[in-house]
Amino acid sequence: MQFKSLSIITGALLLASSACHVKSTTTDVSPGYSRVPSCANAVTVFDSRSEVPSSYYELAWIDVEGNSVWTTDGQMRSKMQDKAAEVGANGLIANPVRENKTGVNVLGEAVGAHTATSRASGLAIWMPAERTRAMNACPTR
């Protein structure tokens, strides 16, 4: 009986640790305009275009996907910030995270069917007026 309990706990821990993976894709929207990579601390996240305080250049469209049972919205946004920094952005206009968390999908996820997903997307931007703030946020670059 103890061996069975240990096996179940070990299996659950392995499943939980592997399920937090967030996949991402980045699509350049201005291939002729490239920037030096920044750091995630330099990327300010905005919830809409109207919140951006100054003019900006659009760099890349970022899509992320993770498991809605094991992945938090914060992890999704963090991954988008990392990807935005990789393309040299100092801002990100993020769309809300969309989750597919119905009871059937959560049950399917528990048995390994990978049915519960979270998706988010955002636009990586570079704001010339925020150049100094971004440089100070990444002192080692």
C-alpha positions as CSV (number, residue, x, y, z in Angstrom):
1,M,0.0,0.0,0.0
2,Q,2.8,2.4,0.9
3,F,4.5,1.7,-2.5
4,K,1.3,2.5,-4.4
5,S,0.9,5.8,-2.5
6,L,4.6,6.7,-3.2
7,S,4.1,5.9,-6.9
8,I,1.1,8.1,-7.1
9,I,2.7,11.1,-5.3
10,T,5.9,10.7,-7.5
11,G,3.8,10.6,-10.6
12,A,1.8,13.7,-9.6
13,L,4.9,15.7,-8.9
14,L,6.5,14.7,-12.2
15,L,3.3,15.7,-14.0
16,A,3.0,19.0,-12.1
17,S,6.7,19.9,-12.8
18,S,6.4,19.2,-16.5
19,A,3.0,20.9,-16.9
20,C,4.2,24.4,-16.1
21,H,6.0,24.7,-19.4
22,V,4.9,27.7,-21.5
23,K,5.4,27.5,-25.3
24,S,5.9,30.6,-27.3
25,T,6.2,31.9,-30.9
26,T,7.4,35.3,-32.0
27,T,6.6,36.8,-35.3
28,D,8.5,39.9,-36.5
29,V,6.1,42.6,-37.7
30,S,8.9,45.0,-38.8
31,P,11.7,42.7,-40.1
32,G,13.7,45.6,-41.4
33,Y,13.8,47.2,-37.9
34,S,16.0,45.3,-35.5
35,R,17.0,46.2,-31.9
36,V,19.6,44.9,-29.5
37,P,18.0,42.5,-27.0
38,S,17.1,44.1,-23.7
39,C,16.1,42.4,-20.4
40,A,12.7,41.6,-19.0
41,N,13.0,44.3,-16.4
42,A,13.1,46.9,-19.2
43,V,9.8,45.7,-20.6
44,T,6.8,47.7,-19.3
45,V,3.5,45.8,-19.8
46,F,0.4,47.8,-20.9
47,D,-3.1,46.4,-21.1
48,S,-4.1,48.5,-24.2
49,R,-2.6,50.8,-26.8
50,S,-4.2,53.8,-25.1
51,E,-2.0,53.2,-22.0
52,V,1.2,53.6,-23.9
53,P,2.6,57.0,-22.9
54,S,4.5,57.9,-26.1
55,S,4.9,57.0,-29.7
56,Y,6.4,53.5,-30.5
57,Y,7.6,51.1,-33.1
58,E,6.0,47.7,-33.4
59,L,8.6,45.0,-33.3
60,A,7.0,41.6,-33.0
61,W,3.8,39.7,-32.2
62,I,4.2,37.2,-29.4
63,D,1.9,34.2,-28.8
64,V,2.2,32.1,-25.6
65,E,0.5,28.9,-24.6
66,G,0.5,26.9,-21.4
67,N,-1.5,24.5,-19.3
68,S,-4.4,26.4,-17.7
69,V,-4.4,24.0,-14.7
70,W,-0.7,24.4,-13.8
71,T,0.3,27.7,-15.4
72,T,-0.6,31.1,-13.9
73,D,-1.4,34.3,-15.7
74,G,1.8,35.7,-14.2
75,Q,3.9,33.0,-15.8
76,M,2.3,33.7,-19.1
77,R,3.0,37.4,-18.9
78,S,6.5,36.8,-17.7
79,K,7.2,34.6,-20.8
80,M,5.8,37.3,-23.0
81,Q,8.1,39.9,-21.3
82,D,11.1,37.6,-21.8
83,K,10.3,37.2,-25.5
84,A,9.7,40.9,-25.9
85,A,13.1,41.6,-24.4
86,E,14.7,39.1,-26.8
87,V,13.6,41.3,-29.8
88,G,14.8,44.5,-28.1
89,A,11.5,45.8,-26.8
90,N,11.0,48.1,-23.9
91,G,7.2,47.7,-23.9
92,L,4.6,45.1,-24.4
93,I,0.9,45.6,-25.2
94,A,-0.6,42.4,-23.7
95,N,-4.0,40.9,-24.4
96,P,-5.8,39.2,-21.6
97,V,-5.0,35.5,-21.0
98,R,-7.7,33.2,-22.4
99,E,-8.3,30.0,-20.5
100,N,-10.0,26.8,-21.3
101,K,-10.7,25.4,-17.9
102,T,-14.0,23.5,-18.0
103,G,-14.4,20.5,-15.7
104,V,-14.1,18.0,-18.6
105,N,-10.9,19.6,-19.8
106,V,-9.4,19.7,-16.3
107,L,-10.2,16.0,-15.9
108,G,-8.7,15.3,-19.3
109,E,-5.5,17.1,-18.2
110,A,-5.4,15.0,-15.1
111,V,-5.2,11.8,-17.2
112,G,-2.7,13.3,-19.6
113,A,-4.9,14.4,-22.5
114,H,-3.5,18.0,-22.6
115,T,-7.0,19.5,-23.0
116,A,-6.8,22.5,-20.6
117,T,-4.9,25.4,-22.2
118,S,-4.2,29.1,-21.6
119,R,-3.3,31.4,-24.4
120,A,-2.1,34.9,-24.5
121,S,-0.7,37.3,-27.1
122,G,0.9,40.7,-27.1
123,L,2.7,43.2,-29.3
124,A,6.4,43.9,-28.4
125,I,7.1,47.6,-28.9
126,W,10.0,50.0,-28.7
127,M,9.4,53.5,-27.3
128,P,12.2,55.9,-28.1
129,A,11.1,58.2,-25.2
130,E,11.7,55.3,-22.8
131,R,15.2,54.5,-23.9
132,T,17.0,55.8,-20.8
133,R,14.6,54.0,-18.4
134,A,15.1,50.7,-20.3
135,M,18.9,51.1,-20.3
136,N,18.9,51.8,-16.5
137,A,16.7,48.7,-16.0
138,C,19.4,46.5,-17.7
139,P,22.7,47.9,-16.3
140,T,24.7,44.9,-17.5
141,R,23.8,45.4,-21.2
